[in-house]
Amino acid sequence: MSLSVHPSAGGSVVPDGARDVVVVGGGIVGLAVAWRAARAGLTVTVLDPAPGAGATHAAAGMLAPVTEADFGEEAALRLHLAAAAAWPAFAADLRAATGADVGLRTAGTLTLAYDADDLALLRRVLALHAAHGLASHELTVADARRREPYLGPRVAGAAWAPADHAVDPRATHAALLSAVGGRDAAGAGSATGARVVRASATRLALDAGRVVGVHDDAGRLHRAGAVVVAAGWQSGALLADVPGVVVPTRPVKGQTLRLDAGPDLALEHVVRGLVQGRPVYVVPRDAEPAGPRAGHREVVVGATTEENPDDRRATAGGVFALLRDARALLPGIDEAALVEVTPRGRPATPDNLPLVGPTDVPGLHLATGHGRNGILLAPLTADAVVAGLGGLPALGGTEHGDDVATALATARTDRFARTATTPR
């Protein structure tokens, strides 16, 4: 195999006749990387047998750096705040490119406490928000009912996070697939210089220690100057035989429910809750404006968190628990139709932070391990990865950019490799 320097890939070494980049994985993260790379002038192939059928398909789409903040996870908080700031421009760019509405809703998030113990925990979280200067504050129950009249009769307290929003992951993925040109099952190219090939990656191709492509399950070699692995929880297994890289991704199963709610449940905000210590969320989409389903809207209820394999099987207990806790806060969901139960494995890492950017293995880049925040982190991940490919300026150099670069430093791709090789 001959190699040459290809200027469009930031000076990386590209096999003759190859693409600049192969992205392994066509979920929202992988497609966001592919789209941004194609817009930067790189030729891109995405490998995925069923794009968007993994964690993206189950995700509710909360963009919630504030209400997802947790004790002892300051690095994740910085990363999530930077990611949320990237979403408005990303959604606007995608709409300009495709004409598609990705369902970005900026109505804020209401958090409810079911009983006195839940309220005590909510106030601890609000104190954490205050310590970090985050925009949130406690509401009276009466104020909460003014924002959402469909609350149940038993609510002990509430809080408001005005900057925590939501997006429709399925609509976003469909727009990205259209933008990348991935509707052709044969993998035909598109005007963007990107294409989607519906096949599974089986192993990476290496030449003298450099990654130069990907083999698929049809026996084809997809040659490239760089390979971006965005294969969700399966990323680690794909890279297990690549020397010098450690990617300890694992599946953490989650189940979400999708309801069809009529006009009698006209929710306008994301509602999160604590019900006897158990977290639950209810995420409404925009209502249908006209036609036979005028006033109807999809409502997503989620999500369980289970250290179980990604077997795509829903459990009776998981469905019951989500409905029980959601209806404790919003009894009106009893009248909604349960139209889908979606179990999927999220790609988790031991420290709950993703792996984003170039590795110490030439030609290999990562965009994986996003856990329950893959939708939130997709635009920022895409820009960071494309910067690492040489297609965009580095995410730094200004006051805001330096903050983003600092946040992304926590997602560096060598942190587990360094731990694995540190003498005891």
N, C-alpha and C positions, 0 to 999 in steps of 0.2 A: 504494500500500500504506500503510495507516494504522498508526501505532505508538502503543503505550501503555506505561506503567510497570506492570510486573507484580510485586507484592510477593513472590510465592513464589520468584522468581528473584533474590533479593537486590537488588531495585531495578533490575535490568537492563531495557532496553527490549525489549518483546516485541510482535511484530506481532499485530494483533487476530485471534483465533481460532487462534493458533499454539501450539505446544508451548513449554515452558520451554527444553528442550535437545534438540538432535539430536546424537547420537553417530555419527560416521562410522567404522565398523569394529566387528565383533562378535566379535573374538578375546577372549582372557581379559582383556586390559587394557580394551578398550572396554566389555565387559559388566560388569566390576567397577565402572567409572565409572557406567554406567547404573544398576546396582543401588543403589549408594551414593546416587546423586542421587535416585532414586525413594524410597528410605527417608527422605531428607531432605525429602520433600514436593514434589519437582519432577516435572512431567510430562515424560516422556522418550520419544523415538523413536530406535531404533538402526537404521541403514541398513547392510546387508551382504547380498550375494547368497548367501553360503554361510558363515554364522557358524561360526567356529572351524576353518575349513578351511586356514588359513594356518600361520604359525609355531607357533601353539598346538597344532596337530595333531601336529607332529613332536616337540615339546619333551619332554624326559625328566622335568623337574620338580624339579631339584636346587635346594634353598634353601641356597646354599653361599657365604656371604660370606667365610669363612675360606679354604677351599681354592681359591676363585676369585681371591683377592687376588694382585695382580701388582705388580712393581716400577714405581715412577713413577705409580701410579694411586691415590694416597691419597684423592682426591675420590670416586672410584668406591667405594672401600672404605667410607668413611663412609656413603655412600648405601645400599650393600648391607647394612650392619649395621642401619641404621634400618629397611630393608625387611623383613629377616628377623624383627625384633622385632614387626612388625605382623601376621605370618602367623597365630599361634595364635588371636588374637581374631577375625580375619577368618574362619578356618575354623570356629570355634565359632559365629559369627553366621550363617554360611551354612548350617551344619547345623541350627541352631535354626529358620531360616526355611524350609528345604526338607526336612529329615529326611535329607539326602544325606550320605554319607561321602565326603569329598574325598581320602581316602587319604593324610592327613598322617602321615608316619612319622618318629619322633624317635629313631631308633636310632643316629645319628651316622654319620660317614664315615671309612672306612679308605682311606688313600692308600699305594700300593705303588711301590717302585722295582725295576725289573727287573734292572739291572746296576749296576756300581760307579759309572759316570758318572751314571746316573739317581739314585743315592743321593746323590752329591755335589750335584746340583741340588736334590733334595728337602731336603737340609740347609740350603742357601741360602734356600729358601722358608721353612723353619721359623725361621731367623734373622730373616727379614722379619716373620713372625708375632709373634715375641717382641718385636721392636722396637715393634710396634703394640699389644702387650698382648693378643693374640688367644689364644684357648684352643685350643692344639694342642701335641702333643709327640711325640717319636720313640718308636717301639716296637721291641722286638726282633722278629725274624722269628717266633720261638716265640710271643710274645704275639699277633702278628697272626694266627697260625694258630689260636690259642685263640678269637679272635673270629670268624674265618671259616675253618672246617676245609677248605673246598674250594679253597684256594689251590694253585697249581701248585708243582712242585718247585724252580723257579728264581725266587727272590725275594731281592733283595739287602738290602732294608730296608723300613721301613714307618713310617707316622705316623698319629696319631689326632686327629680334630677332632670332639669330642663334640657341638658345637652346630650342625653342618652337617647339615641334614635333607633331606627330599624330600617332594613331594606329587604326586598324580596330576593332570596338567593336563587330561586329557580328562574325568575325573570332576568336576573343579572347574568346567570350562566347562559341562558338562551341568547341574550344579546352578545355575550362574548363569543359564543359558538358561531353566531352569524358573522361577527366582525373578523374572526380568525378564518372563516371560510370552511368551517368544519361540517357542513351538512352533506358533503359528498362522501358516502361510505367507502368509495374506492380510494379516497385520499387525494382527489384532484386539487391542484393548486388554486389559490385565490389571488385577487388583485393586491392583497396586502403582503404577499411573499410568504404567507403562512398556509399550512394545511394540517388537517387532522387525519391520521391513519388509525383505523379502528382495529388495533391489534395490541396484544400484551407484550410488554418488555420482559425478556427472560434473563438477560445478563448484559453487562457492559462490555464493549470491545476496548482492549488496551493495546497500545503499541509503545514499547520502551518506557513503561510506567505512566503513559499519558492516556487518558480516556479519549477515544477517537470515534465513538459511535455506540449504537445499541442494537443488539440482536432481538428480534421479535419471535413470537410463537409460530409464525409461518416460515421461519428459517431465513428471513431477510435481515441484512445488515443495513442499518440506517446510519450512514457516516456523517459526522459533524465535527466542527471545530470545538464545540462545547456541548455538554449534556447537563441539563437541569433535571434533577430528580424531585418530582413533586407528586409522589405516588402515595401520599397519605401514610397510614400506619404500615403499609407494605414496603415503604422505602428501605427500612433497615435490612430486610431479607434480601432485597435486590442488590444491596451493597455489601453483603456479608463477606464476599470473596475479594473485595477490592482492598489491597493493602494500604494502610495509612489513614483510613477513615473509619470512624465509629459512629453509627447512627442508631441509637437504641430506641426506636419507635415501637409502640405497642398499641393495640386497639383498646379503647375504653368505650364500651357499648353505651349508646343512648337511644331512648325511644321518644319519638314525638308523635303527637296526634294532630290531625287536620280536621277541622269542623267546617261545615257550611252553615253560617249563621244568617238568619233573616233580618229584616229591618227592626225587629223587636230587640235585637242585641247590637245596637249601633255603637260599639266601642270605638273610641278615638285615640286611645293611648296604649302603649305597652303597659301591661299591668304585671308587676312582679310581686311575689308574696312569700312570706314565711308562715307556714301553717304547722304549729306545734313543732317548730324547728326544721321543718322540711321545706326546701325551696321549690317554687313552682313559678312558671311565667305563662302569660297569655298574650300573644302577639297578633293584633288584627291587621289585615291588609285593607287597602282602599275598597270601598263598596263599588259594585257594578253600577255604572251611571244610568244604564238604560236597558231595554229588552226584557225578556221574561224573568230574568234574575236581578232586575233593578233593586238596589238596596241590599242585596246579599253580599256577603264578604267571607273570604277565608279567614279562619282564626286558628293559629297554631298554638298548641299547648305542649309544654315540655318542662324539663326533659330529665329522664333518668340518667344516672351515672353509675355504670356497672363495670367492674374489672372482669369482663367476660369477653370471649371471642366474638368476632364480627360474623355471627351465624345468620344474620338477617331474619331472625325469628323473634316475634313479639311475645311477651309474656303476659298472662292474665293479670298477675300481680302488678306489673309495671303500668299497664293501661288503667287498672282500677285506681292505683295510687295517684296518678296524674289527674284523672277525672274527679276523684274525691277531693283533692286539695284545691283544684281550680274552681270547682262548684262551691266550695266553702267560701270563697271570696266573690265569685260571680255566679250566683245560682241560675242566671238566665241561660247558661250554656246547656242546661238540661234540655232545652227546646231545640238546640242545634243538632244537625245531622253529623254523625261521626263517619267521615268519608275515607279516612286513610290512617293507618298506623304504620309508622316508618322507623324500624330499628336499623341503626348503622353504627359502625365503629369509628370513633374519633381518633386521630393520630396523636398520641400523647408521648411526652418525653419524661425522664425522671425528675427534671426540675420545672416542669410545666412551662417551658419556654421553647420557641421554635428554633429550627436550624435554618439560617438564611444566608446565602452568599457563596463565594468561592471556597473550596476546600484546599488542603495542602496537596491534593492529587491534581496535577495539571489537567485542565479540561473538564473538571467535575465541579458542579455547583449544586447547592441544595435549596429547596423551598418546601420544607416539610416540618412535621411535629407541632402543628398549630393548636392541637387540642380542641377545646370548645370555642376557640376564637378565630377559626379559619376565615370566616366571612369578614369579620372586622379587619383582619390583618392582610387580606388579599391585595389591596392596592399598594400598601407600603411595601409588602414583600416583593411585588412585581417590580416596583421602581428600584428597590435595593438590588435585586438580582440582575436586572438589566444594566444598572450602573456597574456591577461587578463584571459583566460581560463586555463592558466598554462601549455600550450603546447609549448611555446617558452619563451626564456628569455625576460625580460622587455626591451623595446626599449630605453635604456639609458646606462650609464656607460662608454661611451667614449665621446670625444668632439663632434663627429658627432651625436652619439646617444642622448646626452643631448639636442642638437638642435632639434632632432625629438621629444623627450619627451616634450620639451617646446611647440613645435608647436601643438602636440596632446592635450595638456592641455586645449586648447581653445575649443576642441570638447567634453569636459567632459559631462557626461550624466545627471548630477544632476542640471545643471545650471538653467533650467526652473522650476524645482521643488522647488529650493531654492527661486527663485523669487516669485513663487506662494504662498509660506508660510511665506514670510517676512511681518511682521505687517506694516501697513501703518501709 
